[in-house]
Amino acid sequence: MSKDPNGTLRGDVFGGITAGIVALPLALGFGVASGLENGAAAGLYGAIIVGFFAALFGGTPSQISGPTGPMTVVVAALTTTLIVTAEHPLSFEWVFMMVALSGVFQIVMGLLRLGRYINYMPYPVISGFMSGIGVIIIILQLAQLVGHSPEKSVVAAIKHVPDHFASINPMALALGLATIAIIYVFPKLTKAVPSALVALVVVTSASVLMGVDVPRIGEIPRGLPDFGMPEWDWSAFKYIVTPALVLAIVGGLDSLLTSLVADNLTKTKHDSERELMGQGVGNLVAGFFGGLPGAGATMRTVVNIKAGGRNKLSGIIHSVLLLTVLVLLGPLASEIPLAVLAGILITVGIGIVDTKGLGHILQVPRGDAVVMLLTLGLTVFVDLMWAVAAGLGLACLILVKRMADLDPSSHSPLKDLAAQRWWIPKLEEPAHVLGDVYVVEVVGSLFFGNAGPLQRKLGSITSAEAVVIHMGAVPFLDQSGAYALADVAGELKKRNVDVFICKLEPQPAKVLADLAIAPGLIPGERVIQDAEEAVRQAVEAHPEKTGNGAAAPVS
């Protein structure tokens, strides 16, 4: 065998195997939570099929795809709407047809090049949406945690909490709590084996050996199901078009957010359009084979990358491993208690909740806090798409109001200073000042629409010893912009690059101080109001890279 020139083959193998091990309990849990017929098997089918085809055709090489929290929540809600409470209930085959149609919509979205617009999604909307998904997962699993059948909606689940907790199955609760405890405690001993898998095997084995009477998954068929389509019915098809579009949009958003996480970890750039088309192909095939729809899975992707996975091979290996488990170990999975899966999913829900964003709710600009809470509330109690639409609409209105309140006669202080001090350049791109010291000027309000490009621009500085970020022309900073600056500063800090920030206007200064970014992540002595002094300190801090520390003309 020839030597792998990039040294990634071994990493892809280990990454794929590790991701597959992590995916197993999640696929089973999400499958049961979806409310689909033979849900556990549907979860495995979805993880295998979507994971394989999204890896093969997608645009994020290190990404692992499969059933996720947002997709499962949408499917559970749509299953209730189309089958349980519908005036003219559809068969389960039409739910899977809806999954396939969502894949078609995602392919079209990719062809229309809509993926790029993920960069314009405000952080408070993303935060509220993901936190809402986490809350939904937790609430819906409470019934199974105490030994009862799950409710079909959040409102119903909340309404029946007193009844469920008045008649607890003690053994089911003990198994669920033991699962949660193992998931959180085991990583403190070792991270060599995923804690969710350890909890699944240990608690399930104990329940079988003890012969406890608790609800279990039940039989899981071996192998993949046959290709299937319902008999054509135009009236039924009309019912699934809008839900399929909702599923496609949520899946696309979920996948592209995970792609951004993968980019940050691997220092690469994904292809948004190709990623949408790859996810679409995966969901299209999954729908025809009775699989749960999937999307890019953040936790599995991170696990894959940390284990060394960098290429499409890791996603393919992840799917092959799950297929092997399905064929060889399907009968054993039938003994898994539903309370164990509930415990696993509750920890997943807790992990999805954006504790950083919620923890800063009192420090961020008031408008951002309102957008976040509105999106979260609508996600939990109304509808996911209405939540995103309302949150995005309100964020845009608040931005227009903020822009209207600014003085249009403001100018760029750094450019004025450059005319008087030859050693500070006029800046529109990251500019080389001296040696390995760079200055970048941020011009205009820094908000959700341009936070992503700022991160990429600053990330392009690869050989710096120090970077000075000039904020004199930034009258307003929102939560997205503040977190973008924090991410940039954190990444530069990991590369041992000194970060200075200067000329902060009152509003950005307050936001950065309240969020402990500057001063905080950026030390207080490097938060300097005078631009000339900031650049001089950056140059003098690295005399070995800049001669004797004196400034020189910029070529």
TORROKE-270908 format. One record per residue (C-alpha): residue number from 1; residue in one letter; z, x, y. Coordinates in steps of 0.25 Angstrom, whole numbers, plus 5000, padded with zeros to 4 digits. Each point is the difference from the previous one (the first is absolute). Example, Ala and Ser with C-alpha at 12.3 -4.5 7.8 and 13.67 -1.06 7.14 Angstrom:
2
ATOM   seq   type     zz     xx     yy
ATOM     1      A   5031   5049   4982
ATOM     2      S   4998   5006   5014
//
This chain:
555
ATOM   seq   type     zz     xx     yy
ATOM     1      M   5000   5000   5000
ATOM     2      S   4996   5005   5014
ATOM     3      K   5011   5003   5010
ATOM     4      D   5002   4989   5010
ATOM     5      P   4996   5006   5013
ATOM     6      N   5009   4991   5008
ATOM     7      G   5012   5001   4991
ATOM     8      T   5001   4985   5001
ATOM     9      L   4996   4996   4985
ATOM    10      R   5015   5002   4995
ATOM    11      G   5005   4993   5012
ATOM    12      D   4991   4988   4998
ATOM    13      V   5004   4999   4986
ATOM    14      F   5015   5000   5003
ATOM    15      G   4998   4991   5012
ATOM    16      G   4993   4990   4992
ATOM    17      I   5010   5000   4989
ATOM    18      T   5012   4999   5009
ATOM    19      A   4993   4989   5008
ATOM    20      G   4997   4992   4987
ATOM    21      I   5015   5001   4996
ATOM    22      V   5004   4995   5013
ATOM    23      A   4990   4989   5000
ATOM    24      L   5004   4994   4987
ATOM    25      P   5013   4993   5004
ATOM    26      L   4994   4996   5013
ATOM    27      A   4987   4994   4994
ATOM    28      L   5009   4992   4990
ATOM    29      G   5009   4995   5011
ATOM    30      F   4989   4996   5010
ATOM    31      G   4993   4993   4989
ATOM    32      V   5012   4991   4997
ATOM    33      A   5003   4998   5015
ATOM    34      S   4985   4995   5002
ATOM    35      G   5003   4987   4993
ATOM    36      L   4987   5002   4992
ATOM    37      E   4998   4996   4986
ATOM    38      N   5004   5011   4991
ATOM    39      G   5004   5008   5012
ATOM    40      A   5005   5012   4994
ATOM    41      A   4987   5003   4993
ATOM    42      A   4992   4996   5013
ATOM    43      G   5008   5011   5007
ATOM    44      L   4997   5011   4990
ATOM    45      Y   4985   4995   5000
ATOM    46      G   5000   5001   5015
ATOM    47      A   5006   5014   5001
ATOM    48      I   4990   5005   4989
ATOM    49      I   4988   4994   5006
ATOM    50      V   5002   5001   5015
ATOM    51      G   5006   5014   4998
ATOM    52      F   4988   5005   4993
ATOM    53      F   4989   4994   5008
ATOM    54      A   5007   5003   5014
ATOM    55      A   5002   5014   4996
ATOM    56      L   4985   5001   4995
ATOM    57      F   4994   4994   5012
ATOM    58      G   5010   5001   5011
ATOM    59      G   5001   5009   5012
ATOM    60      T   5014   5005   4999
ATOM    61      P   5000   5010   4988
ATOM    62      S   5015   5001   4998
ATOM    63      Q   5003   4986   5001
ATOM    64      I   5005   4992   4988
ATOM    65      S   4997   4985   5001
ATOM    66      G   5006   4988   4992
ATOM    67      P   5008   4987   5002
ATOM    68      T   5009   5002   5013
ATOM    69      G   5010   4991   5007
ATOM    70      P   4991   4994   5011
ATOM    71      M   4989   4997   4990
ATOM    72      T   5010   4994   4990
ATOM    73      V   5007   4991   5011
ATOM    74      V   4986   4995   5004
ATOM    75      V   4996   4997   4986
ATOM    76      A   5013   4993   4997
ATOM    77      A   4999   4991   5013
ATOM    78      L   4985   4997   4997
ATOM    79      T   5003   4997   4985
ATOM    80      T   5011   4990   5005
ATOM    81      T   4990   4994   5010
ATOM    82      L   4988   4999   4990
ATOM    83      I   5007   4996   4987
ATOM    84      V   5014   4995   5002
ATOM    85      T   5000   4992   5012
ATOM    86      A   4985   4997   5002
ATOM    87      E   4996   4986   5000
ATOM    88      H   4988   5004   4991
ATOM    89      P   5006   5012   4992
ATOM    90      L   4991   5011   4996
ATOM    91      S   5000   5007   4987
ATOM    92      F   5006   5014   4999
ATOM    93      E   4985   5005   4998
ATOM    94      W   4997   4996   5014
ATOM    95      V   5012   5009   5005
ATOM    96      F   4993   5012   4993
ATOM    97      M   4987   4995   5006
ATOM    98      M   5007   5001   5014
ATOM    99      V   5004   5014   4997
ATOM   100      A   4986   5004   4996
ATOM   101      L   4995   4993   5013
ATOM   102      S   5010   5008   5008
ATOM   103      G   4993   5012   4995
ATOM   104      V   4987   4996   5004
ATOM   105      F   5006   4998   5014
ATOM   106      Q   5006   5014   5000
ATOM   107      I   4986   5006   4997
ATOM   108      V   4994   4992   5011
ATOM   109      M   5011   5005   5010
ATOM   110      G   4997   5014   4995
ATOM   111      L   4985   4998   5003
ATOM   112      L   5003   4995   5013
ATOM   113      R   5008   5012   5003
ATOM   114      L   5013   4992   5004
ATOM   115      G   5009   5010   4994
ATOM   116      R   5001   5009   5013
ATOM   117      Y   5007   4989   5007
ATOM   118      I   5013   5003   4992
ATOM   119      N   5002   5011   5011
ATOM   120      Y   5002   4989   5010
ATOM   121      M   5011   4992   4993
ATOM   122      P   5013   5000   5009
ATOM   123      Y   5012   5007   4993
ATOM   124      P   5009   4988   5002
ATOM   125      V   4990   4991   4993
ATOM   126      I   4999   5009   4988
ATOM   127      S   5015   5001   5000
ATOM   128      G   5003   4986   5001
ATOM   129      F   4990   4996   4989
ATOM   130      M   5005   5011   4990
ATOM   131      S   5014   4996   5003
ATOM   132      G   4997   4986   4998
ATOM   133      I   4993   5003   4986
ATOM   134      G   5013   5007   4996
ATOM   135      V   5009   4989   5004
ATOM   136      I   4991   4990   4992
ATOM   137      I   5001   5008   4988
ATOM   138      I   5015   5002   5000
ATOM   139      I   5002   4985   5003
ATOM   140      L   4990   4995   4989
ATOM   141      Q   5007   5009   4989
ATOM   142      L   5014   4995   5003
ATOM   143      A   4999   4989   4990
ATOM   144      Q   4995   5009   4989
ATOM   145      L   5011   5010   5003
ATOM   146      V   5010   4989   4996
ATOM   147      G   4993   4995   4988
ATOM   148      H   4992   4988   5006
ATOM   149      S   4985   4997   5001
ATOM   150      P   4994   5005   5013
ATOM   151      E   4997   4991   5011
ATOM   152      K   4985   4998   5005
ATOM   153      S   5003   5002   5015
ATOM   154      V   5010   5007   5009
ATOM   155      V   5005   4987   5006
ATOM   156      A   5003   4995   4986
ATOM   157      A   5006   5013   4996
ATOM   158      I   5010   5000   5012
ATOM   159      K   5003   4985   4998
ATOM   160      H   5004   5002   4985
ATOM   161      V   5008   5012   5002
ATOM   162      P   5013   4993   5000
ATOM   163      D   4996   4993   4987
ATOM   164      H   4995   5012   4993
ATOM   165      F   5013   5008   5004
ATOM   166      A   5009   4989   4996
ATOM   167      S   4995   5001   4985
ATOM   168      I   4997   5015   4998
ATOM   169      N   4996   5006   4987
ATOM   170      P   5011   5011   5000
ATOM   171      M   4991   5009   4990
ATOM   172      A   4988   4998   5008
ATOM   173      L   5007   5004   5013
ATOM   174      A   5006   5012   4993
ATOM   175      L   4987   5005   4995
ATOM   176      G   4993   4998   5014
ATOM   177      L   5012   5007   5007
ATOM   178      A   5000   5012   4989
ATOM   179      T   4985   5001   5003
ATOM   180      I   5002   5001   5015
ATOM   181      A   5011   5010   4998
ATOM   182      I   4992   5009   4991
ATOM   183      I   4988   5000   5010
ATOM   184      Y   5008   5005   5011
ATOM   185      V   5010   5009   4993
ATOM   186      F   4991   5007   4990
ATOM   187      P   4992   5008   5010
ATOM   188      K   5013   5007   5004
ATOM   189      L   5000   5006   4986
ATOM   190      T   4985   5003   4999
ATOM   191      K   4987   4996   5005
ATOM   192      A   4992   5005   4988
ATOM   193      V   4999   4986   4995
ATOM   194      P   4998   4987   5008
ATOM   195      S   5013   4993   5001
ATOM   196      A   4993   4986   4999
ATOM   197      L   4995   5004   4987
ATOM   198      V   5013   5005   4995
ATOM   199      A   5007   4987   5005
ATOM   200      L   4989   4992   4992
ATOM   201      V   5002   5007   4987
ATOM   202      V   5015   5002   5000
ATOM   203      V   5004   4986   5005
ATOM   204      T   4989   4993   4991
ATOM   205      S   5005   5009   4988
ATOM   206      A   5014   4996   5002
ATOM   207      S   4997   4985   5002
ATOM   208      V   4993   5001   4986
ATOM   209      L   5011   5007   4993
ATOM   210      M   5010   4991   5006
ATOM   211      G   4992   4988   4996
ATOM   212      V   5003   4993   5013
ATOM   213      D   4994   4987   5003
ATOM   214      V   4992   5001   5013
ATOM   215      P   4986   4996   5004
ATOM   216      R   4989   5010   4996
ATOM   217      I   4986   5003   5003
ATOM   218      G   4994   4995   4987
ATOM   219      E   4988   5004   4992
ATOM   220      I   4990   5009   5007
ATOM   221      P   4986   5000   4993
ATOM   222      R   4995   5014   4996
ATOM   223      G   4987   5005   5007
ATOM   224      L   4992   4995   5011
ATOM   225      P   4996   4985   5000
ATOM   226      D   4985   4995   4999
ATOM   227      F   4991   4999   5012
ATOM   228      G   5002   4985   5005
ATOM   229      M   4995   4991   5011
ATOM   230      P   5004   4985   5002
ATOM   231      E   4989   4990   4998
ATOM   232      W   4993   4999   5014
ATOM   233      D   5006   4989   5009
ATOM   234      W   4996   5000   5015
ATOM   235      S   5012   4991   5004
ATOM   236      A   5009   5010   4993
ATOM   237      F   4993   5012   5007
ATOM   238      K   5002   4994   5014
ATOM   239      Y   5015   5001   4997
ATOM   240      I   5001   5015   4997
ATOM   241      V   4991   5005   5011
ATOM   242      T   5010   5001   5011
ATOM   243      P   5011   5005   4991
ATOM   244      A   4991   5010   4995
ATOM   245      L   4997   5005   5014
ATOM   246      V   5015   5001   5003
ATOM   247      L   5002   5008   4988
ATOM   248      A   4989   5009   5003
ATOM   249      I   5005   5003   5014
ATOM   250      V   5015   5002   4996
ATOM   251      G   4995   5009   4989
ATOM   252      G   4991   5008   5009
ATOM   253      L   5011   5002   5010
ATOM   254      D   5010   5004   4989
ATOM   255      S   4990   5010   4995
ATOM   256      L   4996   5006   5013
ATOM   257      L   5015   5002   5004
ATOM   258      T   5002   5007   4987
ATOM   259      S   4988   5009   5003
ATOM   260      L   5006   5004   5013
ATOM   261      V   5012   5004   4993
ATOM   262      A   4992   5008   4990
ATOM   263      D   4992   5007   5012
ATOM   264      N   5014   5004   5006
ATOM   265      L   5005   5006   4987
ATOM   266      T   4987   5007   4996
ATOM   267      K   4995   5004   5014
ATOM   268      T   4986   4993   4996
ATOM   269      K   4992   4989   5006
ATOM   270      H   4997   4987   4992
ATOM   271      D   4987   4992   5000
ATOM   272      S   5005   4986   5004
ATOM   273      E   4987   4993   4997
ATOM   274      R   4999   5006   4987
ATOM   275      E   5014   4997   4997
ATOM   276      L   4998   4986   5003
ATOM   277      M   4988   4999   4991
ATOM   278      G   5007   5008   4988
ATOM   279      Q   5012   4990   5001
ATOM   280      G   4990   4988   5000
ATOM   281      V   4993   5005   4988
ATOM   282      G   5014   5001   4993
ATOM   283      N   5004   4986   5004
ATOM   284      L   4986   4995   4996
ATOM   285      V   5001   5005   4986
ATOM   286      A   5015   4997   4999
ATOM   287      G   4997   4985   5003
ATOM   288      F   4990   4999   4989
ATOM   289      F   5010   5006   4990
ATOM   290      G   5013   4992   5004
ATOM   291      G   5006   5011   5008
ATOM   292      L   5010   4999   5012
ATOM   293      P   4993   5005   5012
ATOM   294      G   5004   5014   5006
ATOM   295      A   5000   5009   5012
ATOM   296      G   5003   5014   5003
ATOM   297      A   5015   5002   4996
ATOM   298      T   5008   5008   5009
ATOM   299      M   5011   5004   4991
ATOM   300      R   4991   5004   4988
ATOM   301      T   4991   5007   5009
ATOM   302      V   5011   5009   5006
ATOM   303      V   5005   5003   4986
ATOM   304      N   4986   5004   4996
ATOM   305      I   4998   5009   5012
ATOM   306      K   5014   5006   4998
ATOM   307      A   4997   5003   4985
ATOM   308      G   4987   5007   5005
ATOM   309      G   4990   4989   4999
ATOM   310      R   4988   5002   5010
ATOM   311      N   4988   4995   4994
ATOM   312      K   4994   4987   4994
ATOM   313      L   5004   5005   4986
ATOM   314      S   5014   4997   5002
ATOM   315      G   4998   4986   5002
ATOM   316      I   4991   4999   4988
ATOM   317      I   5011   5007   4991
ATOM   318      H   5010   4990   5006
ATOM   319      S   4992   4988   4995
ATOM   320      V   4997   5007   4986
ATOM   321      L   5015   5002   4998
ATOM   322      L   5003   4985   5003
ATOM   323      L   4989   4996   4991
ATOM   324      T   5006   5008   4989
ATOM   325      V   5013   4994   5002
ATOM   326      L   4994   4986   5000
ATOM   327      V   4993   5003   4986
ATOM   328      L   5011   5007   4993
ATOM   329      L   5013   4995   5006
ATOM   330      G   4997   4985   5005
ATOM   331      P   5009   4994   4989
ATOM   332      L   5012   5008   5005
ATOM   333      A   4998   4995   5014
ATOM   334      S   5002   4986   4996
ATOM   335      E   5015   5003   4999
ATOM   336      I   5002   5004   5014
ATOM   337      P   5010   4991   5007
ATOM   338      L   4995   4993   5013
ATOM   339      A   5013   5004   5007
ATOM   340      V   4996   5014   4998
ATOM   341      L   4987   4998   5007
ATOM   342      A   5007   4992   5011
ATOM   343      G   5009   5012   5002
ATOM   344      I   4988   5010   5001
ATOM   345      L   4993   4991   5010
ATOM   346      I   5012   4998   5008
ATOM   347      T   5000   5015   5002
ATOM   348      V   4985   5000   5003
ATOM   349      G   5003   4989   5011
ATOM   350      I   5011   5008   5006
ATOM   351      G   4990   5012   5000
ATOM   352      I   4989   4992   5007
ATOM   353      V   5010   4995   5011
ATOM   354      D   4997   5009   5013
ATOM   355      T   5015   5005   5002
ATOM   356      K   4995   5010   5011
ATOM   357      G   4993   4989   5008
ATOM   358      L   5011   4990   4998
ATOM   359      G   5010   5011   5004
ATOM   360      H   4993   5002   5013
ATOM   361      I   4999   4986   5004
ATOM   362      L   5010   5001   5011
ATOM   363      Q   4994   5013   5005
ATOM   364      V   4985   4997   5000
ATOM   365      P   4993   4993   5012
ATOM   366      R   5004   4985   5000
ATOM   367      G   4986   4995   4997
ATOM   368      D   4999   5009   4988
ATOM   369      A   5013   4994   4994
ATOM   370      V   4995   4986   5003
ATOM   371      V   4987   5003   4993
ATOM   372      M   5007   5006   4988
ATOM   373      L   5010   4989   4998
ATOM   374      L   4989   4989   5002
ATOM   375      T   4991   5006   4990
ATOM   376      L   5012   5002   4990
ATOM   377      G   5004   4985   5002
ATOM   378      L   4986   4995   4998
ATOM   379      T   4998   5008   4988
ATOM   380      V   5012   4995   4993
ATOM   381      F   5000   4986   5003
ATOM   382      V   4985   4996   5004
ATOM   383      D   4988   5008   4996
ATOM   384      L   4996   5015   4999
ATOM   385      M   4987   4998   5007
ATOM   386      W   5006   4992   5011
ATOM   387      A   5011   5010   5002
ATOM   388      V   4990   5012   5002
ATOM   389      A   4991   4991   5009
ATOM   390      A   5012   4996   5008
ATOM   391      G   5006   5013   5001
ATOM   392      L   4987   5007   5004
ATOM   393      G   4997   4989   5010
ATOM   394      L   5014   5001   5007
ATOM   395      A   4999   5016   5000
ATOM   396      C   4986   4999   5007
ATOM   397      L   5006   4990   5010
ATOM   398      I   5012   5009   5003
ATOM   399      L   4991   5012   5001
ATOM   400      V   4991   4993   5010
ATOM   401      K   5012   4996   5008
ATOM   402      R   5005   5015   5000
ATOM   403      M   4987   5005   5005
ATOM   404      A   4999   4990   5011
ATOM   405      D   5014   5004   5005
ATOM   406      L   4996   5015   5001
ATOM   407      D   4996   5006   5013
ATOM   408      P   4984   5002   4999
ATOM   409      S   5001   5012   5010
ATOM   410      S   5007   5009   4991
ATOM   411      H   4994   5014   4997
ATOM   412      S   5002   5012   4991
ATOM   413      P   5010   5009   5005
ATOM   414      L   4996   5011   4991
ATOM   415      K   4986   5001   5005
ATOM   416      D   5005   5001   5014
ATOM   417      L   5009   5011   4996
ATOM   418      A   4988   5007   4993
ATOM   419      A   4993   5001   5013
ATOM   420      Q   5012   5008   5006
ATOM   421      R   5004   5008   4987
ATOM   422      W   4989   5007   4993
ATOM   423      W   5008   5002   4988
ATOM   424      I   5001   4985   4997
ATOM   425      P   4986   4995   4995
ATOM   426      K   4994   4986   5003
ATOM   427      L   5003   4993   4987
ATOM   428      E   4993   4989   4993
ATOM   429      E   5001   5006   4986
ATOM   430      P   5011   5009   4994
ATOM   431      A   4998   5013   5009
ATOM   432      H   5002   5014   4996
ATOM   433      V   5009   5006   5011
ATOM   434      L   5004   5014   4995
ATOM   435      G   5001   5006   4987
ATOM   436      D   5005   4989   4990
ATOM   437      V   5005   4991   5011
ATOM   438      Y   4993   4987   5002
ATOM   439      V   5001   4988   5011
ATOM   440      V   4996   4986   4998
ATOM   441      E   5000   4990   5011
ATOM   442      V   5002   4985   4996
ATOM   443      V   4992   4991   5010
ATOM   444      G   5003   4986   5001
ATOM   445      S   5010   4990   4993
ATOM   446      L   5003   5005   4986
ATOM   447      F   5000   4987   4991
ATOM   448      F   4996   4995   4987
ATOM   449      G   4985   5001   5003
ATOM   450      N   5000   5015   5003
ATOM   451      A   5012   5005   4992
ATOM   452      G   4991   5003   4988
ATOM   453      P   4990   5009   5007
ATOM   454      L   5011   5007   5007
ATOM   455      Q   5006   5004   4987
ATOM   456      R   4987   5005   4995
ATOM   457      K   4997   5008   5013
ATOM   458      L   5013   5007   4999
ATOM   459      G   4999   5002   4985
ATOM   460      S   4987   5008   5003
ATOM   461      I   5009   5011   5006
ATOM   462      T   5001   5009   4987
ATOM   463      S   5003   5014   5006
ATOM   464      A   5011   4997   5011
ATOM   465      E   5013   5007   5002
ATOM   466      A   5004   4990   5011
ATOM   467      V   4994   4986   5005
ATOM   468      V   5003   4994   5014
ATOM   469      I   4998   4985   5000
ATOM   470      H   4998   4996   5015
ATOM   471      M   5004   4986   5002
ATOM   472      G   4998   4999   5016
ATOM   473      A   4989   4990   4999
ATOM   474      V   5007   4991   4990
ATOM   475      P   5006   4988   5007
ATOM   476      F   5003   4992   4988
ATOM   477      L   5004   5003   4985
ATOM   478      D   5001   4990   4989
ATOM   479      Q   5007   5001   4986
ATOM   480      S   4987   5004   4994
ATOM   481      G   4998   5011   5010
ATOM   482      A   5014   5005   4999
ATOM   483      Y   4999   5001   4985
ATOM   484      A   4987   5007   5001
ATOM   485      L   5006   5010   5008
ATOM   486      A   5012   5001   4991
ATOM   487      D   4991   5002   4988
ATOM   488      V   4992   5011   5007
ATOM   489      A   5012   5007   5005
ATOM   490      G   5006   4999   4986
ATOM   491      E   4987   5006   4993
ATOM   492      L   4999   5011   5010
ATOM   493      K   5015   5003   4998
ATOM   494      K   4997   5002   4985
ATOM   495      R   4990   5010   5003
ATOM   496      N   5010   5008   5009
ATOM   497      V   4992   4996   5013
ATOM   498      D   5009   4998   5012
ATOM   499      V   4998   4987   5007
ATOM   500      F   5002   4999   5015
ATOM   501      I   4998   4987   5008
ATOM   502      C   5000   4999   5015
ATOM   503      K   4998   4990   5012
ATOM   504      L   5005   4988   4993
ATOM   505      E   4999   4987   5009
ATOM   506      P   5013   4991   5000
ATOM   507      Q   4995   4990   4989
ATOM   508      P   4995   5010   4990
ATOM   509      A   5012   5009   5002
ATOM   510      K   5010   4988   4998
ATOM   511      V   4993   4996   4987
ATOM   512      L   4999   5014   4994
ATOM   513      A   5015   5002   5004
ATOM   514      D   5004   4987   4994
ATOM   515      L   4993   5003   4987
ATOM   516      A   5006   5014   4999
ATOM   517      I   4986   5007   5001
ATOM   518      A   5001   5007   5013
ATOM   519      P   5010   5005   5001
ATOM   520      G   5003   4999   4985
ATOM   521      L   4989   5004   4991
ATOM   522      I   4995   5009   5012
ATOM   523      P   5012   5007   5005
ATOM   524      G   5005   4997   5014
ATOM   525      E   4997   5014   5005
ATOM   526      R   4986   4998   4997
ATOM   527      V   4999   4987   5007
ATOM   528      I   4996   5005   5014
ATOM   529      Q   4996   4992   5012
ATOM   530      D   4992   5012   5007
ATOM   531      A   4986   5002   4993
ATOM   532      E   4999   5015   5005
ATOM   533      E   5014   5003   4995
ATOM   534      A   4997   4993   4986
ATOM   535      V   4988   5009   4998
ATOM   536      R   5007   5012   5005
ATOM   537      Q   5011   4998   4990
ATOM   538      A   4990   4998   4989
ATOM   539      V   4993   5013   5003
ATOM   540      E   5012   5008   5002
ATOM   541      A   5006   4995   4987
ATOM   542      H   4989   5007   4992
ATOM   543      P   4998   5013   5007
ATOM   544      E   4995   5007   4987
ATOM   545      K   4988   4990   5000
ATOM   546      T   4997   5001   5015
ATOM   547      G   5001   5014   5004
ATOM   548      N   5012   5002   5009
ATOM   549      G   5002   4986   5003
ATOM   550      A   4993   4999   5013
ATOM   551      A   4989   4990   5002
ATOM   552      A   4985   5003   4999
ATOM   553      P   4988   4992   5004
ATOM   554      V   4994   4990   4991
ATOM   555      S   4987   5004   4995
//
